[in-house]
C-alpha cells in the first residue's frame, strides 16, 4: 500500500530549533516492529541521525507497522528534512543488510508543533499509542516506547488513571 507524498509547508524551511511529530510506516505495513532486535536496530540508526543533525529524541513509540518520533532541533542548523532522510536511510540500509527486505514506505508524515503545544504533553500522547490501540492495558507493559530526554516513569506517572 503506497500513500501519496504528503505536502510540506511551502514557506517553512524546516531548519532551526523546531519540534516535529514524525510518523513512518513500514513497507506494505508489514508488522516488523514486534521483535526487540529489529526495534533496537532501527532506533539505534535513527539516534545516529538525531545526533548528526543536532536533534533530541523527545519520545518514540514503535507500533507493529509504524513508528512515531517526537524530535526537537537543538541548533539553528538542525535540519528536519535531512534528519528524516538520514534516519530513514540509515535504518533502511541496516535493516536490509540484516533481513534482506525493504523497511519503509516511500513517504512519512511530519507535523511542526506549535509553540503552545507542550513537548511533554505530546511525548505522553505518543507513548500512550499502544494503550489506545489495545495492544496493552498500561504503557509500562509495552517494551517499545521511550525518550532520550524524559524519564519514561515520569511520562507514565503523568497519565490519567
Buried (B, 14 or more C-beta within 10 A) or exposed (E): EEEEEEEEEEEEEBBBEBBBBBBBBBBEEBEBBBEEEBBEBBBEBBBBBBEEBBBBBBBBBBBBBBBBBBBBBBEEEBBBEBBBEBBBEBBBEBBEEEBEEBBBBEBBBBBBBEEEEEBBEBBBBBBBBBBEEEBEEEBBEBEBBBBBBBEBEEBBEEBEE
